[in-house]
């Protein structure tokens, strides 16, 4: 299991602390440990800017962030949780421009449309 495959969601900071404690116990039983430097905590909703006690992972406070990536998708946190597809869109156009640059104007529009649909 990779740590970017794990997402813990809780309605309260205390609930999140308890979830992290349970996960730490299970990881200790498996003789594994989370990397706190690659982990973060985000809050969304009306109380997103309110202070709460530090959430500790292996004794290290979690960094509070405004964005996080889960399974390749970037999420932006605010009063609402938003999905950011800008990076995916940029990757798509980069790939299409590379393909178009290779085949150029010599390819028929049908071939370009097929390559575009395939990607």
C-alpha distances in whole Angstrom, upper triangle without the diagonal:
4,7,9,7,8,12,14,18,21,25,26,25,25,23,20,21,21,17,16,18,16,12,14,15,13,11,14,14,11,13,10,11,11,13,15,17,14,14,17,19,22,24,26,30,33,32,29,32,33,32,29,28,26,22,21,17,18,21,21,22,20,22,23,23,25,22,18,16,14,13,16,18,20,21,24,25,29,31,29,25,26,24,25,26,28,25,24,28,29,27,28,32,31,30,33,35,34,35,38,39,39,41,43,46,47,44,45,44,43,40,39,38,37,34,34,33,31,29
4,5,5,7,11,14,17,20,24,25,23,24,23,19,20,21,17,15,18,17,13,14,17,14,12,15,16,13,14,11,11,9,10,13,14,11,11,15,17,19,22,24,28,31,30,27,29,30,29,27,27,24,20,19,16,16,20,19,20,18,19,20,20,22,19,15,13,11,11,13,16,17,19,22,23,26,29,27,23,24,22,23,23,25,22,22,26,26,24,26,29,28,28,31,33,32,33,36,37,37,39,41,44,45,42,44,42,41,39,38,37,36,33,32,32,30,27
4,5,5,9,11,15,17,21,22,20,21,19,16,17,18,15,12,15,15,11,12,15,13,11,14,16,14,15,11,10,7,8,10,11,8,8,11,13,16,19,21,25,28,27,24,26,27,26,24,23,20,17,16,12,14,17,16,16,14,15,17,17,19,16,13,12,10,11,13,15,16,17,19,20,23,26,24,21,22,20,21,22,24,21,22,26,26,24,27,30,29,29,32,34,33,34,37,38,38,40,42,45,46,44,45,44,43,41,39,38,37,35,33,33,31,29
4,5,8,11,14,17,21,21,20,22,20,17,18,19,16,15,18,17,14,15,18,17,15,18,20,18,18,15,13,10,10,12,12,8,8,10,13,14,18,19,23,26,25,22,25,26,25,24,24,21,18,17,15,16,19,18,18,15,15,16,15,16,14,10,8,7,7,9,11,12,13,16,17,21,24,22,18,19,17,18,18,20,18,18,22,22,21,23,26,25,25,28,30,30,31,34,35,35,37,39,42,43,41,42,40,40,38,36,35,34,31,30,30,28,25
4,7,10,13,17,20,21,21,22,20,17,19,19,15,15,18,17,13,15,18,16,14,18,19,17,18,15,14,12,13,14,15,12,11,13,15,16,19,20,23,27,26,24,26,28,27,25,25,23,19,19,16,18,21,20,20,17,18,19,18,19,16,12,10,7,7,10,12,14,15,18,19,22,24,22,19,19,17,19,19,22,19,19,23,24,22,24,27,27,26,29,31,31,32,35,36,36,38,40,42,44,41,42,40,39,37,36,35,33,31,30,29,27,25
4,7,10,13,17,18,17,19,16,13,15,15,12,11,14,13,10,12,15,13,12,16,17,16,17,14,13,10,12,13,15,12,10,11,12,14,16,18,21,25,24,21,24,25,24,22,22,20,16,16,14,16,19,18,18,15,16,17,16,18,16,12,11,8,10,13,14,15,15,17,18,21,23,21,18,19,18,19,21,23,21,21,25,26,25,27,30,30,29,32,34,34,35,38,39,39,41,43,46,47,44,45,43,42,41,39,38,36,34,33,32,31,28
4,7,10,13,15,15,16,14,11,13,14,11,11,14,14,11,14,16,15,15,18,20,19,20,17,16,13,14,14,15,13,10,10,10,11,13,14,18,21,20,18,21,22,21,20,20,18,15,16,14,17,19,18,17,14,15,15,14,15,13,10,10,8,10,13,13,13,12,15,15,18,19,17,14,16,15,18,19,22,21,21,24,26,25,26,30,30,30,32,35,35,36,38,40,40,42,43,46,47,45,46,43,42,41,39,38,37,35,33,32,31,29
4,7,10,12,11,13,10,7,10,11,7,8,12,11,10,12,15,14,15,18,19,19,20,18,16,13,15,14,16,14,11,11,9,11,12,14,16,19,18,17,19,20,19,17,17,16,13,14,12,16,18,17,16,13,15,14,15,16,15,13,13,11,14,17,16,16,14,16,15,18,19,17,15,17,17,20,22,25,24,24,27,29,28,30,33,33,33,36,38,38,39,42,43,44,46,47,49,51,48,49,47,46,45,42,41,40,39,36,35,35,32
4,7,9,10,12,9,7,11,11,9,10,14,13,13,15,18,17,18,21,22,22,24,21,20,17,18,17,19,17,14,12,10,10,10,11,13,16,15,14,17,18,18,16,17,16,13,15,15,18,20,19,17,15,16,14,15,15,15,13,14,13,15,18,17,16,14,15,13,15,16,15,13,16,16,19,22,24,24,25,27,29,29,30,33,34,34,37,39,39,40,43,44,45,47,48,50,52,49,49,47,46,45,43,41,41,39,37,36,35,33
4,5,7,9,6,5,9,10,8,10,13,13,14,16,18,18,19,22,23,24,26,23,21,19,20,18,21,19,16,14,11,11,10,11,12,15,14,13,16,16,16,14,15,15,12,15,15,19,20,19,17,15,17,15,16,17,17,16,18,16,19,22,20,19,17,17,15,16,16,15,14,18,19,22,25,27,27,28,31,32,32,34,37,37,38,40,42,43,44,46,47,49,50,51,53,55,53,53,50,50,49,46,45,44,43,40,39,39,37
4,7,9,7,8,11,12,11,14,16,16,17,19,21,22,23,25,27,28,29,27,25,22,23,21,23,22,19,16,13,12,10,10,10,12,11,12,15,14,15,13,15,16,14,17,18,22,22,22,19,17,18,16,17,17,18,18,20,19,22,24,22,21,18,18,15,15,14,14,14,18,20,23,26,28,29,30,32,34,34,36,38,39,40,42,44,45,46,48,49,51,52,53,55,57,54,54,52,51,50,48,46,46,45,42,41,41,39
4,5,5,6,9,10,11,12,14,16,17,18,20,21,23,24,26,27,28,26,24,21,23,20,22,22,18,16,12,12,10,11,12,13,11,11,14,12,12,10,11,13,11,15,16,20,20,19,17,15,17,15,17,18,19,19,21,21,24,26,24,23,20,19,16,16,16,16,16,20,22,25,28,30,31,32,34,36,36,38,40,41,42,44,46,47,48,50,51,53,54,55,57,59,57,57,54,54,53,51,49,49,47,45,44,44,41
4,5,5,6,9,10,11,12,14,15,16,18,20,21,22,24,26,26,24,21,19,20,17,19,19,16,13,10,11,9,12,13,14,11,11,13,11,10,7,8,9,8,11,13,16,16,16,13,12,14,12,15,16,18,18,21,20,24,26,24,23,20,19,16,17,17,18,17,21,23,25,28,30,30,32,34,35,36,38,40,40,42,44,45,46,48,50,51,52,54,55,57,59,57,57,55,55,54,51,49,49,48,45,44,44,42
4,5,5,6,9,10,11,13,14,15,17,19,20,21,23,25,25,24,21,19,21,18,21,21,18,16,13,14,13,15,16,18,15,15,17,14,13,9,9,10,9,11,13,16,16,16,14,14,16,16,18,20,22,21,23,23,26,28,27,26,23,23,20,20,20,21,21,24,26,29,32,34,33,35,37,39,39,41,43,44,44,47,49,49,51,53,54,55,57,58,60,62,60,60,58,57,56,54,52,52,50,48,47,47,44
4,5,5,6,9,10,11,12,14,16,17,18,20,21,23,24,23,20,19,20,18,21,21,17,16,13,14,13,15,16,18,16,16,18,16,16,12,12,13,11,13,14,17,17,18,16,15,17,17,19,20,21,20,22,21,24,26,25,24,22,22,19,20,20,20,19,23,25,27,30,32,32,33,36,37,37,39,42,42,43,45,47,47,49,51,52,53,55,56,59,60,58,58,56,55,54,52,50,50,48,46,45,44,42
4,5,5,6,9,10,11,12,14,15,16,18,20,21,22,20,18,15,17,15,18,17,14,12,10,11,11,14,16,18,15,15,17,16,15,12,11,11,8,10,11,14,15,15,13,12,14,13,16,17,18,17,19,18,21,23,22,21,19,19,17,18,19,19,18,21,22,25,27,30,29,30,33,34,34,36,39,39,40,42,44,44,46,48,49,50,52,53,56,57,55,56,53,53,51,49,48,47,45,43,42,42,39
4,5,5,6,9,10,10,12,14,15,16,18,20,21,19,16,14,16,14,17,17,14,13,11,13,14,17,19,20,17,17,18,17,15,11,10,9,6,7,9,11,12,12,11,11,14,14,17,19,20,19,21,20,23,25,25,24,22,22,20,21,22,22,21,24,25,27,30,32,32,33,36,37,36,39,41,41,42,45,46,46,48,50,51,52,54,55,58,60,58,58,56,55,54,52,51,50,48,46,45,44,42
4,5,5,6,9,10,11,13,14,15,17,19,20,18,17,15,18,16,20,20,16,16,14,16,16,19,21,22,20,20,21,20,18,15,13,13,10,10,11,13,14,15,15,14,18,18,20,22,23,21,23,22,24,27,26,26,24,25,22,24,24,24,23,26,27,30,32,34,34,34,38,39,38,40,43,43,44,46,48,48,50,52,53,54,56,57,60,61,59,60,57,56,55,53,52,51,49,47,46,45,43
4,5,5,6,9,10,11,12,14,16,17,18,17,15,13,16,15,18,18,14,14,13,15,15,18,20,22,20,19,22,21,19,16,15,14,11,11,11,13,15,16,15,14,17,17,19,21,21,19,20,18,21,24,23,23,21,23,21,23,23,23,21,24,25,27,29,32,31,31,35,36,35,37,40,40,40,43,45,45,46,49,50,51,52,54,56,58,55,56,54,53,52,50,48,47,46,44,43,42,39
4,5,5,6,9,10,10,12,14,15,16,14,12,10,13,11,15,15,12,12,11,14,15,18,21,23,21,20,21,21,19,16,14,12,9,8,7,9,11,12,12,11,14,15,17,20,20,18,19,18,20,23,23,22,21,22,20,23,24,24,22,24,25,27,29,31,30,31,34,35,34,36,39,39,39,42,44,44,45,48,49,49,51,53,56,57,55,56,54,53,51,49,48,47,45,43,43,41,39
4,5,5,6,9,10,10,12,14,15,14,12,11,14,13,17,17,15,15,15,18,19,22,24,26,24,23,24,23,21,17,15,14,10,9,8,9,11,13,13,13,17,18,21,23,23,21,23,21,23,26,27,26,25,26,24,26,27,27,25,28,28,30,33,35,34,34,38,38,38,40,43,42,43,46,47,47,49,51,52,53,55,56,59,61,58,59,57,56,55,53,52,51,48,47,46,45,42
4,5,5,6,9,10,11,13,14,13,13,12,16,16,19,19,16,17,17,19,20,23,25,27,25,24,26,25,24,20,18,17,14,13,11,12,14,16,17,16,20,21,23,25,25,22,23,21,23,26,26,26,25,27,25,27,28,28,26,28,29,31,33,35,34,34,38,39,38,40,43,43,42,45,47,47,48,51,52,52,54,56,59,60,58,58,56,55,54,52,51,49,48,46,45,44,41
4,5,5,6,9,10,11,12,11,10,9,13,13,17,16,13,15,15,18,20,22,25,28,26,24,26,26,24,21,19,17,13,12,10,11,13,15,16,15,18,19,21,23,23,20,20,18,20,23,23,24,23,25,24,26,28,27,24,27,26,28,30,32,31,31,35,36,34,36,40,39,39,42,44,44,45,48,49,49,51,53,55,57,54,55,53,52,50,49,48,46,44,43,42,40,38
4,5,5,6,9,10,10,9,7,8,11,11,15,15,13,15,16,19,21,24,27,29,27,25,27,26,24,21,19,16,13,11,8,7,11,12,14,14,17,19,21,24,24,21,21,20,22,24,25,26,25,26,25,28,29,29,27,29,29,30,32,34,32,33,36,37,36,38,41,40,40,44,45,45,46,49,50,50,52,54,57,58,56,57,55,54,52,51,50,49,46,45,44,43,40
4,5,5,6,9,10,10,9,11,14,15,19,19,17,19,19,22,24,27,29,32,29,28,30,29,27,23,21,19,16,13,11,10,13,16,17,17,21,23,25,28,27,25,25,23,24,27,29,29,28,30,29,31,32,32,29,32,32,34,35,37,36,36,40,40,39,41,44,44,44,47,49,48,49,52,53,53,55,57,60,61,59,60,58,57,55,53,52,51,49,48,47,45,43
4,5,5,6,9,9,9,11,15,16,19,19,17,19,20,23,25,27,30,33,31,29,31,30,29,25,23,21,18,16,13,13,16,18,19,19,22,24,26,28,27,24,24,22,22,26,27,28,27,29,29,31,33,32,29,31,31,33,34,36,34,34,38,39,37,39,43,42,41,44,47,46,47,50,51,51,53,55,58,59,56,57,56,54,52,51,50,48,46,45,44,42,40
4,5,5,6,5,6,8,11,13,17,16,15,18,19,22,24,27,30,33,31,29,31,30,29,25,23,21,17,15,12,11,14,16,18,17,20,23,24,27,26,22,22,20,21,24,26,26,26,28,28,31,33,32,29,31,30,31,33,35,32,33,36,37,35,37,41,40,39,42,44,43,45,48,48,48,51,53,56,56,54,55,54,53,51,49,48,47,45,44,43,41,39
4,5,5,6,7,9,13,15,18,18,17,20,21,25,27,30,33,35,33,31,33,32,30,26,24,21,18,15,12,10,14,16,18,19,22,24,26,29,28,25,25,24,25,27,29,30,29,31,31,33,35,34,32,34,33,35,36,38,36,36,40,40,38,41,44,43,43,46,48,46,48,51,52,51,54,56,59,60,57,59,57,56,54,53,52,50,48,47,46,44,42
4,5,8,10,13,16,18,21,21,20,23,24,27,29,32,35,37,35,34,35,35,33,29,27,25,21,19,16,14,17,20,22,22,25,27,29,32,31,28,27,25,26,29,31,31,31,34,33,36,37,36,34,36,35,36,38,40,38,38,41,42,40,42,45,45,44,47,49,48,49,52,53,53,55,57,60,61,58,60,58,57,55,53,53,51,49,48,47,45,43
4,5,9,11,15,17,20,19,19,22,24,27,29,32,35,38,36,34,36,35,33,30,28,26,22,20,16,15,18,20,22,22,25,27,29,31,30,26,26,23,23,26,29,30,30,33,32,35,37,36,33,34,33,35,36,38,35,35,39,39,37,39,43,42,41,44,46,45,46,49,50,49,51,54,57,57,55,56,55,54,52,50,50,48,46,45,44,42,40
4,7,11,13,16,19,19,19,22,24,27,30,33,36,39,36,34,36,36,33,30,28,25,22,19,16,13,17,18,21,21,24,27,28,31,30,27,26,25,25,27,30,30,31,33,33,36,38,37,34,36,35,36,37,38,36,36,40,40,38,40,43,42,41,45,47,45,46,50,50,50,52,54,57,58,56,58,56,55,53,51,51,49,47,46,46,43,41
4,7,10,13,15,15,15,18,21,24,27,30,33,36,34,31,33,33,31,28,26,23,20,17,13,11,15,16,19,18,21,24,25,28,26,23,22,21,21,24,26,27,27,30,30,33,35,34,31,32,31,32,33,35,32,32,36,36,34,37,40,38,38,41,43,42,43,46,47,47,49,51,54,55,53,54,53,52,50,48,48,46,44,43,43,40,38
4,7,9,12,12,12,15,17,21,24,27,30,33,31,28,30,30,27,25,22,19,16,13,10,8,11,12,15,15,17,20,22,25,24,21,20,20,20,23,25,25,25,27,27,30,32,31,29,30,29,30,32,33,30,31,35,35,33,36,39,37,37,41,42,41,43,46,46,46,49,50,54,55,53,54,53,52,50,48,48,46,44,43,42,40,38
4,6,9,9,8,11,14,17,20,23,27,30,27,25,26,26,24,22,20,17,14,11,7,7,11,11,13,11,14,17,18,21,20,17,17,16,18,20,21,21,22,23,23,26,28,28,25,26,26,26,28,29,27,28,32,32,30,33,36,34,35,38,39,38,40,43,43,44,46,48,51,52,50,52,50,50,47,45,45,44,41,40,40,38,35
4,5,6,7,10,13,17,20,23,27,29,27,24,25,26,24,22,20,16,14,12,8,8,11,10,11,10,12,15,16,19,18,16,16,16,17,19,21,20,21,22,22,25,28,27,25,26,25,25,27,28,25,27,30,30,28,31,34,32,33,36,38,37,39,41,41,42,45,46,49,51,49,50,49,49,46,44,44,43,40,39,39,38,34
4,5,5,8,10,14,17,21,24,27,24,21,22,22,20,18,17,13,11,9,6,7,9,7,8,7,8,12,13,17,16,14,15,16,18,20,21,19,20,20,20,23,25,25,23,24,24,24,26,27,25,27,30,30,29,32,34,33,34,37,38,38,40,42,43,43,46,47,50,52,50,52,50,50,48,45,45,44,42,40,40,39,36
4,6,8,11,15,18,21,25,27,25,22,22,23,21,20,18,15,13,12,10,10,12,9,9,8,8,11,12,16,15,13,14,16,18,19,20,18,19,20,20,22,25,25,23,24,23,23,25,25,23,25,28,27,27,30,32,31,32,35,36,35,37,40,40,41,44,45,48,49,48,50,48,48,46,43,43,43,40,38,39,38,34
4,7,11,13,17,20,24,26,25,21,22,23,22,21,20,16,14,13,11,12,14,11,12,9,9,12,12,15,13,11,11,12,14,15,16,15,16,17,18,21,24,24,21,21,20,20,22,22,20,22,25,25,24,27,29,28,29,32,33,32,34,37,37,38,41,42,45,46,45,46,45,45,43,40,40,39,36,35,35,34,31
4,7,10,14,17,20,23,21,18,19,20,19,18,17,14,11,11,9,11,13,10,10,7,7,9,10,13,12,9,11,11,14,15,16,15,15,16,16,19,21,21,18,19,19,19,22,23,21,22,26,25,25,28,30,29,30,33,34,34,36,39,39,40,42,43,46,48,46,48,46,46,44,41,41,40,38,36,36,35,32
4,7,10,13,17,20,18,15,16,17,16,15,14,11,10,10,10,13,14,11,9,5,5,6,6,10,9,8,10,12,15,16,15,14,13,13,12,15,18,18,16,17,17,18,21,21,20,22,25,25,25,28,30,29,31,33,35,35,37,39,40,41,43,44,47,49,47,48,46,46,44,42,41,41,38,36,36,35,32
4,7,10,14,16,14,11,13,14,13,12,12,10,8,10,10,14,15,12,10,6,6,5,6,9,9,9,12,13,16,17,16,14,12,12,11,13,15,15,14,16,17,18,21,22,21,23,26,26,27,29,31,31,33,35,36,37,39,41,42,43,45,46,48,50,49,49,47,47,46,43,42,42,40,37,37,37,34
4,7,10,13,11,8,10,12,12,12,13,12,11,13,14,18,18,16,13,10,9,6,5,6,8,8,11,13,16,17,15,13,10,9,7,9,11,12,10,13,14,15,19,20,20,22,24,25,26,28,30,30,32,34,35,36,38,40,41,42,44,45,47,49,47,48,46,46,44,42,40,41,39,36,36,36,33
4,7,9,8,5,8,9,10,10,13,13,12,15,16,20,20,18,15,12,11,8,8,8,10,11,14,15,19,20,17,15,12,10,7,8,9,10,9,12,15,17,20,22,22,24,26,27,28,30,32,33,34,36,37,39,40,42,43,45,47,47,49,51,49,50,47,47,46,43,42,42,41,38,37,38,35
4,7,7,5,9,10,12,13,16,16,16,19,20,24,24,22,19,16,15,11,11,9,11,12,15,16,19,20,17,15,11,9,6,5,5,6,6,10,13,15,19,20,22,23,25,26,27,29,31,32,33,35,37,38,40,41,42,44,46,46,48,50,48,48,45,45,45,42,40,41,39,36,36,37,34
4,6,5,9,10,13,14,17,18,18,22,23,27,27,25,22,19,18,15,14,12,14,16,18,19,22,23,20,18,14,12,8,7,4,6,8,11,15,17,21,23,24,25,27,29,30,31,33,34,36,37,39,40,42,43,45,47,48,48,50,52,50,50,47,47,47,44,42,43,41,38,38,39,36
4,6,8,9,12,14,17,19,19,23,25,29,28,27,23,21,20,16,16,14,17,19,22,23,26,26,23,21,17,15,11,8,6,8,11,14,18,20,24,25,27,29,30,31,33,34,36,37,39,40,42,43,45,46,47,50,51,51,52,55,53,53,50,50,50,47,45,46,45,41,41,42,39
4,6,5,9,10,14,16,16,20,22,26,25,24,20,18,17,14,15,14,16,18,22,23,26,27,24,22,18,16,12,10,8,11,13,16,20,22,25,27,28,30,31,33,34,36,37,38,40,42,43,44,46,47,49,51,52,52,54,57,55,55,52,52,52,49,47,48,46,43,43,44,41
4,6,8,10,13,14,15,18,20,24,23,21,18,15,14,11,11,10,13,15,18,20,23,24,21,18,15,12,9,7,7,10,11,14,17,19,23,24,25,27,28,29,31,33,34,35,37,39,40,41,43,44,45,47,49,49,51,54,52,52,49,50,49,46,44,45,43,40,40,41,38
4,6,9,13,14,15,19,21,25,23,21,17,16,14,11,11,11,14,17,20,22,26,26,24,20,17,14,11,9,9,13,14,17,20,21,25,25,26,29,30,31,32,35,36,36,39,40,41,43,45,46,47,49,51,51,53,55,54,54,51,52,51,48,47,47,46,43,43,43,40
4,7,10,12,14,18,20,24,22,21,17,16,15,12,14,14,17,19,23,24,28,29,26,23,20,18,14,12,12,15,17,20,23,24,28,29,30,32,33,34,36,38,39,40,42,44,45,46,48,49,50,52,54,54,56,59,57,57,55,55,54,51,50,51,49,46,46,46,43
4,7,9,11,15,18,21,19,18,14,14,13,11,13,15,18,19,23,24,28,29,27,24,21,19,16,15,15,18,19,22,24,26,29,30,31,33,35,35,37,39,40,41,43,45,46,47,49,50,51,53,55,55,57,60,58,59,56,57,56,53,51,52,50,47,47,47,44
4,6,8,12,15,18,17,15,12,12,13,11,14,16,18,19,23,24,27,28,27,24,22,20,17,16,17,19,19,22,25,26,30,31,31,33,36,36,37,39,41,41,43,45,46,47,49,51,52,54,56,56,58,61,59,60,57,57,56,53,52,52,50,48,47,47,44
4,6,9,13,15,13,13,10,11,12,12,15,17,20,20,24,24,28,29,28,26,23,22,19,19,20,22,22,25,27,29,32,33,33,35,37,38,38,41,43,43,44,47,48,48,51,52,53,55,57,57,60,62,60,61,59,59,57,55,54,54,52,49,49,49,46
4,6,10,12,10,9,6,7,9,9,13,16,18,18,21,22,26,27,26,24,22,21,18,19,21,22,22,24,26,27,30,31,31,33,35,36,36,39,41,40,42,45,46,46,48,50,51,52,54,55,58,60,58,59,57,57,55,53,52,52,49,47,47,47,43
4,7,10,9,8,6,6,9,9,13,16,17,17,19,20,23,25,24,22,20,20,18,19,21,22,20,23,24,26,29,30,29,31,34,34,34,37,39,39,40,43,44,44,46,49,49,50,53,53,56,58,56,57,55,55,53,51,50,50,47,45,45,44,41
4,6,5,5,4,6,10,11,15,18,19,18,20,20,23,25,25,24,22,22,20,22,24,25,23,26,27,28,31,32,30,32,35,35,35,38,40,40,41,44,45,45,47,49,49,50,53,54,57,59,57,58,56,56,54,51,51,50,48,46,46,45,42
4,5,5,6,6,10,13,15,19,19,17,19,19,21,23,24,22,22,22,21,23,25,25,23,26,26,27,29,31,29,31,34,34,33,36,39,38,39,42,43,43,44,47,47,48,51,52,55,57,55,56,54,54,52,49,49,48,46,44,44,43,40
4,6,8,10,13,16,18,22,22,20,21,21,23,25,26,25,25,26,25,27,29,29,27,29,29,30,32,34,32,33,37,36,35,38,41,40,40,44,45,44,46,49,49,50,52,54,57,58,56,58,56,56,54,52,51,50,48,46,46,45,42
4,7,9,13,15,19,22,23,21,23,24,26,28,28,27,26,27,25,27,29,30,28,30,31,32,34,35,33,35,38,38,37,40,43,42,43,46,47,46,49,51,51,52,55,56,59,61,59,60,59,58,56,54,53,53,50,49,49,47,44
4,6,9,12,15,19,20,19,21,21,24,25,26,24,24,24,22,24,27,27,26,28,28,29,31,32,30,32,35,35,35,38,40,39,40,43,44,43,46,48,48,49,52,53,56,58,56,58,56,56,54,51,51,50,48,46,46,45,42
4,6,9,12,16,17,17,19,20,23,25,25,23,21,21,19,21,23,24,23,25,26,27,29,30,29,31,34,34,34,37,39,38,39,42,43,43,45,47,48,49,51,52,55,57,55,57,55,55,53,50,50,50,47,45,45,44,41
4,6,9,13,14,13,16,17,20,21,21,19,18,18,16,18,20,21,19,21,22,23,26,26,25,27,30,30,30,33,35,34,36,39,40,40,42,44,44,46,48,49,52,54,52,53,51,51,49,47,46,46,43,41,42,41,38
4,6,10,11,11,14,16,20,20,19,17,16,15,14,16,19,20,18,20,20,21,24,24,23,25,28,28,28,31,33,32,34,36,37,37,40,42,42,43,46,47,49,51,50,51,49,49,48,45,44,44,42,40,40,39,36
4,7,9,10,14,16,19,20,18,16,14,13,11,12,15,16,15,17,18,19,22,22,22,24,27,27,27,30,32,31,33,36,37,37,39,41,42,43,46,46,49,51,49,50,48,48,47,44,43,44,41,39,39,39,35
4,6,7,11,13,17,17,15,12,11,9,8,10,14,14,13,14,15,15,18,18,18,21,23,23,24,26,28,28,30,32,33,34,36,38,38,40,42,42,45,47,46,47,44,45,43,40,40,40,38,35,36,36,32
4,7,11,13,17,16,14,11,9,6,5,7,11,11,10,11,12,12,16,16,16,19,21,21,22,25,26,26,28,30,31,32,35,36,37,39,41,41,43,46,44,45,42,43,42,38,38,38,36,33,34,34,31
4,7,10,13,12,10,7,6,5,6,9,13,12,10,9,10,9,13,13,13,15,17,18,19,21,23,23,25,27,28,29,31,33,33,35,37,38,40,42,41,41,39,39,38,35,34,35,32,30,30,30,27
4,7,10,10,8,6,5,7,8,12,15,14,11,11,10,10,13,14,13,15,17,18,18,21,23,23,24,26,28,28,30,32,33,34,37,37,40,42,40,41,39,39,37,34,33,34,31,29,29,29,25
4,7,6,5,4,6,9,11,15,18,16,12,12,10,10,11,13,11,12,15,16,15,18,20,20,21,24,25,26,27,30,30,32,34,35,37,39,37,38,36,36,34,31,31,30,28,26,26,25,22
4,5,5,7,8,11,13,17,19,17,13,13,10,11,12,15,13,13,17,18,17,19,22,22,22,25,27,27,28,30,32,33,34,36,38,40,37,38,36,35,34,32,31,30,28,26,25,25,22
4,6,8,10,14,16,20,22,20,16,15,12,13,13,15,13,12,16,17,16,17,20,21,20,23,25,25,26,28,30,30,32,34,36,37,35,36,34,33,31,29,28,27,25,23,23,22,19
4,7,10,13,16,20,22,20,16,14,11,11,10,12,10,9,13,14,12,14,17,17,17,19,22,22,23,25,27,27,29,30,33,34,32,33,31,31,29,27,26,25,23,21,21,20,17
4,6,10,13,16,19,16,12,11,7,7,7,10,9,8,11,13,12,14,17,17,18,20,22,23,24,26,27,29,30,31,33,35,33,33,31,31,29,27,26,26,24,21,21,21,18
4,7,10,13,16,14,11,9,6,5,7,9,8,9,12,13,13,15,17,18,19,21,23,24,25,27,28,30,32,32,35,37,35,35,33,33,32,29,28,28,26,23,23,23,20
4,7,10,13,10,7,6,5,6,9,11,11,12,14,16,17,18,20,21,23,24,26,27,29,30,32,33,35,35,38,40,38,38,35,35,35,32,30,31,29,26,26,26,23
4,7,10,8,6,5,6,7,10,11,12,14,16,17,18,20,22,23,25,26,27,29,31,32,33,35,37,37,39,41,39,40,37,38,37,34,32,33,31,28,28,29,26
4,7,6,5,6,9,10,14,15,16,18,20,21,22,24,26,27,28,30,31,33,35,36,37,39,41,41,43,45,43,44,41,41,40,37,36,37,35,32,32,32,29
4,5,6,8,11,13,16,17,19,21,22,23,25,27,28,29,31,32,33,35,37,38,39,41,43,43,45,47,45,46,43,43,43,39,38,39,37,34,34,35,32
4,7,9,13,15,18,20,22,23,24,26,28,29,30,32,34,35,36,38,40,40,42,44,45,45,47,50,48,48,44,45,44,41,40,41,39,36,36,37,34
4,6,10,12,16,18,20,21,22,24,25,26,28,30,31,32,34,36,37,38,40,42,43,43,44,47,45,45,41,41,41,38,36,37,36,33,32,34,31
4,7,10,13,15,17,18,19,21,22,24,25,27,28,30,31,33,34,35,37,39,40,40,42,45,42,42,39,39,39,36,34,35,33,30,30,31,28
4,6,10,12,14,14,16,18,19,20,22,24,25,26,28,30,31,32,34,36,37,37,38,41,39,39,36,36,35,32,31,31,30,27,27,28,25
4,6,9,11,11,12,15,16,17,19,20,22,23,25,26,27,29,30,32,33,34,35,38,35,35,33,33,32,29,27,28,27,23,23,24,21
4,6,7,8,10,11,13,14,16,17,19,20,22,23,25,26,27,29,31,31,33,35,33,33,31,31,30,27,26,27,25,22,22,23,20
4,6,5,6,9,10,11,12,14,15,17,18,20,21,22,24,26,27,27,29,32,29,30,27,27,26,23,22,23,21,18,18,19,16
4,5,5,6,9,10,11,12,14,15,16,18,20,21,22,24,26,26,28,30,28,29,26,27,26,23,22,23,21,18,19,20,17
4,5,5,6,9,10,10,12,14,15,16,18,20,21,23,25,25,27,29,28,29,26,27,26,23,22,23,20,18,19,19,16
4,5,5,6,9,10,11,12,14,15,17,18,20,21,23,23,26,28,26,26,24,24,23,20,19,20,17,15,15,16,12
4,5,5,6,9,10,11,12,14,15,16,18,20,21,21,23,26,24,24,22,22,21,18,17,18,16,13,14,15,12
4,5,5,6,9,10,10,12,14,15,16,18,20,20,22,25,23,24,22,23,22,18,18,20,17,14,16,17,13
4,6,5,6,9,10,11,12,14,15,17,19,19,22,24,22,23,22,22,20,17,18,18,15,13,15,15,11
4,5,5,6,9,10,11,12,14,16,17,17,20,22,19,20,18,19,17,14,14,15,12,9,11,11,8
4,5,5,6,8,10,10,12,14,15,15,17,20,18,19,17,18,17,13,14,15,12,10,13,13,10
4,6,5,6,9,10,10,12,14,15,17,20,18,20,19,20,18,15,16,17,13,12,15,15,11
4,5,5,6,9,10,11,13,14,16,18,16,18,17,18,15,12,14,14,10,9,12,12,8
4,5,5,6,8,10,11,11,14,15,14,15,13,14,12,9,10,11,8,7,10,11,8
4,5,5,6,9,10,10,12,15,14,15,14,16,14,11,13,14,11,10,14,14,12
4,5,5,6,9,10,13,14,14,16,16,17,14,12,14,15,11,11,15,14,12
4,5,5,6,8,11,12,11,13,13,14,11,9,11,12,8,9,12,12,10
4,5,5,5,8,10,9,11,11,13,10,7,11,12,9,10,13,14,12
4,6,5,9,10,11,14,14,16,13,11,14,16,13,13,17,17,15
4,6,9,10,10,13,14,16,13,11,15,15,12,14,17,16,15
4,7,6,6,9,11,12,9,9,12,13,11,12,16,15,15
4,5,6,9,11,13,11,9,13,14,13,14,17,17,17
4,6,8,9,12,11,10,13,15,14,15,18,19,19
4,7,9,12,10,10,14,15,14,16,19,19,20
4,7,8,6,7,10,11,11,13,15,16,17
4,5,5,7,9,10,11,13,14,16,17
4,5,5,6,9,10,10,12,14,15
4,5,5,6,9,10,10,12,14
4,5,5,6,9,10,10,12
4,5,5,6,9,10,11
4,5,5,6,8,10
4,5,5,6,9
4,5,5,6
4,5,5
4,6
4
